[in-house]
Amino acid sequence: MDLEKLGKEIVDAAYQVHSELGPGLLESSYEACLLHELTLRDISVESQVELPISYKDHQIPVGYRLDLLVEKQIIIELKAVDLLRPIHKAQILTYLKLTGCTLGYLINFNVPLIKDGLRRIVLNHPST
């Protein structure tokens, strides 16, 4: 499945989860439900994927974890906060850089309308 089609499925799945649960739950609840919703759609998704840092040819496990990794191509960072802050965008941009992925979604479920909590993040990697 191409990135654009996967992206549409992710957004639709987030809408489905939010319409069922609404705002006000813990981030972990939304993560489990979104994982289940994507799995129901036959989309490969991993939860809490460890992300080490490569430093001087060594993999250093520093405790970073991707909330969800879809088809090993798209990162989903979930939040359940009053307001998305610049640090949240910086977090997913860092994850994109460290993984080499180019597309991510920052999704805040603690909003009355999920469309107000969705951010599509694209990282254009410089050619090497």
N, C-alpha and C positions, 0 to 999 in steps of 0.2 A: 504494500500500500504506500502511495507517495505521501510526502510530508503534508501537503495541503489537505488531502483527504483525511489523514490521521488527525490533523489539527481540527477539522470540522467535527470529527467524531469525539475528540476530547472536549470541545466546547459544548457539544450536544449532551455528552455524558455529565458534564458539570451542571448544566441546566437541569437535567433529570434529577441528580442528587439534591440540588438546592430546592427544587420544587417539592421533593418528598420530605426533606428534613427542615428546610428553612434555616435562618441564621440562629446563632446562639449556642452551638455545640462546640466541643473541643476539636481542634485540628485533627487529632488522631481518628475521630469518628468520621469526618469527611474523607480522610485518606482511605480508610478501610472501605467505605461505601463507593468511592470513585474507583478504587482498585477493582472491586466487585463488578461495578457497572461496565468498566472497560473489558474485563474478562468475559462478561456476558456477550460482548460484541465480538468475541474471538480476536481480541487485540492483545498482543504479548505485552505484559507490563510487570515490572519489578518494583518492589517497595523497599524503602530504606537501604538503598544501594550505597555501600561504602565507597568513598571517594578519597583515595590517598593523594598526596602531593608528590610529584616527581622533583627531587632535589639532588643535583650532582649524581645523576644516574642511580639514585636510590628512591624507592617508594616509601614515603613516610606516612604512616597512618595517623592522621591528626584529628580524626573524629568527624570529618564532614560526611554527611549522608544526604543523598538525593531522596526527596520524598517519593517520587515516582519516576521511573524511566520507562518510556513507552517505545516498544520496538527497537530498543537500543539506539534511538535517534532523537527523541524529544524528552526534555526534562520538564517535569511539573513540580513547581514549588507551591505548597499549599499554606494558607494562612487563615486564621480566624481572629482577626484583629479589628479594632475600630476604624483604622485608617492605614492604608498602605503608605509606607514611608520610602524615601530614596534608598535606605539601607536594604530594603527588601529587593529592590531592583538590582542593586549592586551584588547582592547575594546570588541571584540567579545568573547574572552576567559572569560572575566568577566561576560558577559551576559550568557554564557553557564553555568558557575558556579552558578550564581544566580537563574537560571531557572531549573537546573537539566537536561537540554538537553545535548546531547552528540555530536551533529553534527551541524555545522554551515557553511555558505558560506560567504566569504568576496568578494564582487564583485565591482571592479572599472570599470565603464563604460567609463572613459576618456582615453581610449587607442585605438590605431589603430586596434588591433586585440584583441577581447574579451578574447581569451585564455590566453593572458598576464595579464589580470585583474582578473582572477578567482583564488581564494584560498579556498581550502576545509580544514576546521578546525575541528579536532576531539578531544574531551576532554574525557579522561578516568577518571571517578569519582572513588575516592578510596572507597572501600567497607566499610560500617559502621557496 
